[in-house]
Amino acid sequence: IVSRNYNGKKRSYSVIMKTANLMSKIIFRVDSNTVVGMGHLMRCLTLSDYLQKVYKAEIIFCTNNFRGGVKRIEEKGYPIIRLNGTFNEKSELPILMDYMKKEPVDLFVVDMMRQRESFLSSLKKSTKVAYFCDDRDIHAYNVDLYMNHNICLSNSVCNDKATIYLLGPKYFILPTFFYEERRANSKKNEIFLNQGGGDPYNLTCKILRALKQVRNIEIKIVIGVAYKDEYKKELEVILENYPLPYNVYENANHQEMYQIMKDCIIAITAAGNTLYELCFLGIPSVVISHHDNHDIVARRFEQNNACLNLGIGNELNEELIPVTVEHLLADSQKRREISLRAKNLVDGKGLKRVADSLMGLICCN
């Protein structure tokens, strides 16, 4: 029995699974680059691994030709439809439609920002469509399933009965290894520092300059595959005579990221997917956002007492960073309160909820 969510109400129905000879075929349309980072792709890879393992689904990725993203997909062994050069929704649609005409698929999953209604509606003429979105507002799309784990939508209700809506942090997709091994209590003042896969405004360097005056800490610095070469050079200059112990981790895969962050006493992070992962682990986070949309998300977490929000990084006075970190390190009760509130928001079951909903969509009328 699987539950669908309509207007905040659950409806149950039976699922007749396809046999191994009738394997479900799913295409994931997702991009990665220095602007959007790697979060959308990593979410799709995590979901793909689960769908392949549990439901024996056949997975195909359609993506731009960004080297770091393509490498991650190739490491998993998934077939790739590469969109070389500059594409937009209008120019790539004929390619996708032609592919599905020759190779019918059961589901097309789109995990890209701000897709046009016409693009999604055109795909829906050929197959069922699921759209993953991270915006803080719900938009009406002609799709079969709409998933958005944004905390701003936690209590939202939709009146569109033609679409399945999966809304709020309970649908945040975590890799299985996150909840197979829970976090141990940290005994060292290790700080996890990451500003996403791309860090488009190079806030990592700004934060490190600000942390110089904090004592008795060790910093775990994580830079992603989309971190620009010019930023790496600036980072090297800052770290050349850095007064605090540190380690730099570059291009860590998801499981390595988990190992890096899991025992840290606090984190300094952006308001992307990593914040949700830190919430599940119960690591108190100081959030520095890239832009207004992220800041709104961070403020909602802070309203739930699940983080400390310092605002948008480019507008932030650096002096506020060490003061906030020092106060949080000194206040164990505050850290415990934030940890408990954060874990209540993200329970780690989103992967199964989303995967079951997708397969229910494929297998049921």
DOLUMVO-768803 format. One line per 4 residues: number of its first residue (from 1); for each residue z, y, x of C-alpha. Coordinates in nm, 2 decimals. Example, Ala and Ser with C-alpha at 12.3 -4.5 7.8 and 13.67 -1.06 7.14 Angstrom:
2
1	0.78/-0.45/1.23 | 0.71/-0.11/1.37
***
This chain:
365
1	0.00/0.00/0.00 | -0.10/0.34/0.14 | 0.00/0.68/0.00 | -0.24/0.97/-0.06
5	-0.11/1.32/-0.09 | -0.24/1.53/-0.38 | -0.07/1.85/-0.46 | 0.25/1.74/-0.29
9	0.26/1.42/-0.50 | 0.22/1.07/-0.36 | -0.02/0.82/-0.52 | -0.04/0.46/-0.41
13	-0.33/0.23/-0.41 | -0.43/-0.10/-0.25 | -0.63/-0.12/0.07 | -0.87/-0.40/0.13
17	-0.93/-0.40/0.50 | -1.28/-0.47/0.63 | -1.32/-0.79/0.82 | -1.40/-0.80/1.19
21	-1.77/-0.85/1.10 | -1.77/-0.53/0.90 | -1.61/-0.31/1.16 | -1.56/0.06/1.06
25	-1.76/0.30/1.27 | -1.61/0.65/1.32 | -1.76/0.95/1.50 | -1.52/1.21/1.65
29	-1.68/1.56/1.69 | -1.46/1.75/1.93 | -1.51/1.99/2.23 | -1.29/2.09/2.52
33	-1.33/2.38/2.77 | -1.14/2.65/2.95 | -1.09/2.85/2.62 | -0.98/2.59/2.37
37	-0.82/2.37/2.64 | -0.78/1.99/2.60 | -0.55/1.96/2.30 | -0.81/1.88/2.04
41	-0.97/1.61/2.25 | -0.64/1.45/2.35 | -0.54/1.43/1.98 | -0.87/1.26/1.90
45	-0.84/1.02/2.19 | -0.48/0.92/2.08 | -0.60/0.86/1.72 | -0.90/0.67/1.84
49	-0.69/0.44/2.06 | -0.47/0.36/1.76 | -0.76/0.31/1.52 | -0.93/0.08/1.77
53	-0.62/-0.13/1.84 | -0.48/-0.16/1.49 | -0.79/-0.14/1.27 | -1.05/-0.27/1.52
57	-1.26/0.04/1.45 | -1.57/0.13/1.65 | -1.53/0.47/1.80 | -1.80/0.72/1.92
61	-1.74/1.06/2.06 | -1.97/1.36/2.02 | -1.88/1.64/2.25 | -2.00/1.92/2.47
65	-2.08/1.85/2.84 | -1.75/1.99/2.98 | -1.68/1.78/3.29 | -1.30/1.74/3.24
69	-1.34/1.64/2.87 | -1.62/1.39/2.94 | -1.42/1.23/3.21 | -1.12/1.17/2.98
73	-1.35/1.00/2.72 | -1.52/0.79/2.99 | -1.19/0.67/3.12 | -1.12/0.53/2.77
77	-1.46/0.36/2.76 | -1.59/0.52/2.44 | -1.96/0.59/2.39 | -2.05/0.96/2.41
81	-2.31/1.17/2.23 | -2.34/1.46/2.48 | -2.45/1.80/2.36 | -2.59/1.95/2.67
85	-2.65/2.32/2.70 | -2.55/2.58/2.44 | -2.52/2.45/2.08 | -2.40/2.60/1.76
89	-2.34/2.44/1.42 | -2.70/2.51/1.30 | -2.87/2.37/1.61 | -2.66/2.06/1.65
93	-2.66/1.95/1.29 | -3.02/1.80/1.30 | -2.91/1.59/1.60 | -2.61/1.46/1.42
97	-2.80/1.39/1.09 | -3.07/1.21/1.28 | -2.82/1.00/1.46 | -2.64/0.90/1.14
101	-2.98/0.82/0.97 | -3.05/0.57/1.25 | -2.69/0.45/1.30 | -2.49/0.48/0.97
105	-2.12/0.56/1.02 | -1.82/0.52/0.78 | -1.64/0.84/0.87 | -1.71/1.16/1.06
109	-1.40/1.33/1.20 | -1.44/1.70/1.30 | -1.17/1.85/1.52 | -1.31/2.19/1.60
113	-1.19/2.54/1.52 | -1.33/2.74/1.23 | -1.61/2.52/1.11 | -1.86/2.66/0.86
117	-1.85/2.52/0.51 | -2.23/2.45/0.53 | -2.18/2.24/0.84 | -1.92/2.02/0.68
121	-2.10/1.99/0.35 | -2.42/1.88/0.52 | -2.23/1.60/0.71 | -2.07/1.49/0.38
125	-2.41/1.42/0.24 | -2.44/1.13/0.49 | -2.09/1.00/0.52 | -1.72/1.07/0.45
129	-1.58/1.36/0.64 | -1.23/1.44/0.77 | -1.16/1.78/0.91 | -0.87/1.85/1.15
133	-0.76/2.22/1.17 | -0.47/2.40/1.33 | -0.50/2.74/1.15 | -0.19/2.88/0.99
137	-0.37/2.92/0.66 | -0.54/2.66/0.44 | -0.91/2.70/0.36 | -1.11/2.51/0.10
141	-1.37/2.28/0.25 | -1.60/2.03/0.10 | -1.44/1.74/0.29 | -1.27/1.41/0.19
145	-0.96/1.47/0.40 | -0.81/1.78/0.55 | -0.53/1.75/0.82 | -0.34/2.04/0.96
149	0.00/1.99/1.13 | 0.07/2.36/1.17 | 0.43/2.43/1.10 | 0.33/2.73/0.88
153	0.20/2.49/0.62 | 0.51/2.27/0.59 | 0.57/2.34/0.23 | 0.22/2.42/0.12
157	0.07/2.27/-0.20 | -0.30/2.25/-0.27 | -0.47/2.23/-0.61 | -0.79/2.07/-0.48
161	-0.78/1.71/-0.62 | -1.11/1.61/-0.46 | -0.96/1.63/-0.10 | -0.67/1.46/0.06
165	-0.43/1.71/0.23 | -0.21/1.61/0.52 | 0.00/1.92/0.60 | 0.28/2.01/0.83
169	0.45/1.87/1.15 | 0.51/1.53/0.99 | 0.14/1.47/1.06 | 0.15/1.58/1.42
173	-0.02/1.30/1.62 | 0.19/1.17/1.91 | 0.08/0.89/2.15 | 0.28/0.57/2.09
177	0.44/0.58/2.43 | 0.63/0.89/2.33 | 0.85/0.70/2.08 | 0.86/0.37/2.26
181	1.09/0.52/2.53 | 1.31/0.80/2.42 | 1.43/1.08/2.65 | 1.73/1.03/2.87
185	1.99/1.31/2.91 | 1.89/1.53/3.20 | 2.14/1.58/3.47 | 1.94/1.82/3.68
189	1.82/2.17/3.61 | 1.45/2.08/3.60 | 1.23/2.32/3.41 | 0.90/2.21/3.26
193	0.63/2.48/3.29 | 0.30/2.45/3.12 | 0.06/2.70/2.94 | -0.19/2.45/2.80
197	-0.49/2.28/2.94 | -0.67/2.61/3.02 | -0.40/2.88/3.04 | -0.68/3.14/2.96
201	-0.46/3.44/3.05 | -0.30/3.29/3.36 | 0.05/3.32/3.23 | 0.17/3.04/3.47
205	0.15/3.28/3.76 | 0.33/3.56/3.56 | 0.61/3.32/3.46 | 0.65/3.19/3.82
209	0.68/3.55/3.95 | 0.95/3.62/3.70 | 1.15/3.30/3.77 | 1.20/3.38/4.14
213	1.54/3.53/4.08 | 1.68/3.23/3.89 | 1.90/3.01/4.10 | 1.97/2.63/4.10
217	1.66/2.52/3.92 | 1.36/2.31/4.01 | 1.03/2.38/3.84 | 0.77/2.12/3.73
221	0.45/2.32/3.71 | 0.17/2.15/3.51 | -0.19/2.30/3.52 | -0.46/2.14/3.31
225	-0.82/2.04/3.38 | -0.95/2.36/3.23 | -0.74/2.59/3.47 | -0.98/2.82/3.64
229	-1.04/2.80/4.02 | -0.96/3.17/4.06 | -0.62/3.12/3.90 | -0.55/2.82/4.13
233	-0.60/3.05/4.43 | -0.36/3.30/4.29 | -0.11/3.02/4.22 | -0.14/2.90/4.58
237	-0.06/3.25/4.71 | 0.25/3.27/4.49 | 0.38/2.93/4.59 | 0.32/2.97/4.96
241	0.67/3.11/5.02 | 0.82/3.04/4.69 | 1.21/3.05/4.70 | 1.27/2.77/4.45
245	1.19/2.40/4.47 | 0.89/2.30/4.27 | 0.62/2.03/4.21 | 0.27/2.10/4.09
249	0.09/1.85/3.87 | -0.28/1.90/3.82 | -0.50/1.72/3.56 | -0.22/1.49/3.45
253	-0.32/1.25/3.17 | -0.11/1.23/2.85 | 0.12/0.95/2.97 | 0.18/1.13/3.30
257	0.26/1.45/3.11 | 0.52/1.26/2.91 | 0.68/1.13/3.23 | 0.69/1.49/3.37
261	0.84/1.66/3.07 | 1.08/1.39/2.93 | 1.39/1.45/3.15 | 1.36/1.83/3.19
265	1.66/2.03/3.07 | 1.44/2.31/2.92 | 1.07/2.39/2.89 | 0.86/2.71/2.91
269	0.55/2.65/2.71 | 0.28/2.79/2.49 | 0.27/2.74/2.11 | 0.01/2.46/2.12
273	0.04/2.09/2.08 | 0.28/2.05/2.38 | 0.54/2.25/2.18 | 0.53/1.98/1.91
277	0.57/1.71/2.17 | 0.87/1.88/2.33 | 1.02/1.91/1.98 | 1.00/1.53/1.93
281	1.17/1.48/2.27 | 1.44/1.73/2.18 | 1.37/1.95/2.48 | 1.47/2.32/2.41
285	1.17/2.54/2.46 | 1.12/2.90/2.56 | 0.78/2.98/2.40 | 0.53/3.24/2.55
289	0.22/3.26/2.34 | -0.14/3.34/2.43 | -0.23/3.54/2.12 | -0.12/3.65/1.78
293	-0.20/3.32/1.60 | 0.02/3.12/1.84 | 0.29/3.38/1.82 | 0.31/3.34/1.44
297	0.35/2.96/1.50 | 0.62/3.02/1.76 | 0.81/3.26/1.52 | 0.81/2.99/1.25
301	0.96/2.74/1.50 | 1.22/3.00/1.59 | 1.30/3.06/1.23 | 1.38/2.69/1.21
305	1.61/2.74/1.52 | 1.38/2.50/1.70 | 1.28/2.72/2.00 | 1.33/3.06/2.16
309	1.03/3.28/2.12 | 0.94/3.56/2.37 | 0.62/3.67/2.21 | 0.27/3.72/2.35
313	0.25/3.67/2.72 | 0.02/3.96/2.81 | 0.25/4.20/2.62 | 0.58/4.05/2.76
317	0.81/4.23/3.00 | 0.86/3.98/3.29 | 1.23/4.06/3.32 | 1.29/3.90/2.98
321	1.19/3.56/3.11 | 1.46/3.50/3.37 | 1.73/3.65/3.15 | 1.64/3.41/2.86
325	1.62/3.11/3.09 | 1.95/3.18/3.26 | 2.13/3.23/2.92 | 1.99/2.91/2.79
329	2.08/2.71/3.10 | 2.44/2.84/3.07 | 2.48/2.76/2.70 | 2.49/2.38/2.65
333	2.58/2.42/2.28 | 2.27/2.63/2.21 | 2.05/2.38/2.38 | 2.20/2.10/2.17
337	2.14/2.30/1.85 | 1.78/2.37/1.94 | 1.73/2.01/2.04 | 1.85/1.87/1.71
341	1.65/2.12/1.50 | 1.34/2.05/1.69 | 1.37/1.67/1.65 | 1.41/1.71/1.28
345	1.07/1.89/1.26 | 0.87/1.63/1.45 | 0.96/1.27/1.37 | 0.69/1.09/1.57
349	0.53/0.91/1.28 | 0.23/1.13/1.23 | -0.01/0.90/1.42 | 0.04/0.62/1.18
353	0.04/0.85/0.87 | -0.30/1.00/0.97 | -0.46/0.67/1.08 | -0.36/0.49/0.76
357	-0.50/0.78/0.55 | -0.83/0.77/0.74 | -0.87/0.40/0.69 | -0.77/0.43/0.33
361	-1.04/0.68/0.29 | -1.30/0.44/0.44 | -1.19/0.12/0.27 | -1.11/0.24/-0.08
365	-1.32/0.38/-0.36
***
